[in-house]
């Protein structure tokens, strides 16, 4: 497996985990880069939103994944 294929697979796995954890993820191309938004309902009926932009789709998924998981950990504490 090439390095590029491994990076793409990792991005797909992280995106899958976000969705399994209840996040709705929207991503689209913006010129030469990517923009995205991850949303999830919180325990009090509000909505958590995380937005970001990056030069690659994989980088964007990582930028959305890290704060999303951190936010869930804080909610659980």
N, C-alpha and C positions, 0 to 999 in steps of 0.2 A: 504494500500500500504506500503510495507516495505521501509526502508531507502535506501537500495541498489537500489530498483526499482525507487525511486524518484530521486536518483543521476543519474542513467542511463537516465531517461526521461529528466532531466535537460540538460544533455550533448547532447541529440538528438535535443532538442529545440534550444540550442545555435548553433549547427551545421546547423540547418535549417535556422536560422537567418543569419549566415554567407553567406550561399548560396543565400538567398534572397537579400542580400546586394551586390551581384555580385562577391563574392569570390569563387574561385575554391579551394577545400580543398582535399589534399591527405594525408592519414594517413596509417601507417603500423606498424606491430609489429617489434621490434628490440630486439631479445632475450626475456628478461622478461619485457621490457618496450615498449614504443610507440614513434615513431618519426612522424613528420608531417610538412607540408608546406601549407600555404594559399597564394594564388596569386590573384591579381586583377589589371586590367589596370587602370592607372591613367588618369587624364584629359588631359595631354600633350602627350599621346601615350606611356608612359613608363609603367613599371610594378612594383607594390608594392609586396614585398614578406615578409612573416613572417614565421619563422621556429621555431620549438621547439621540446622538448622531455620531456617525463614524465613517471611515473610508471604506470599510468592508462590512458585509452582512454579518460575518462571524464576530467581528469586533463589536458591532452593535448589540448582538445577542449577549455577549459577555458584559457589556455596559448595563444592560437591563437586568441580567440575571443576578449579578452581585448585590446591588442594593435591594432587589426584590427578596432575596433569601435573607439578607440581613434584617430587613423590615419584618419578615415573618418571625424571625428569631426574637426580635424585640417584643412583638405582640405576645409571644408565648411566655415570655419571662414575667 
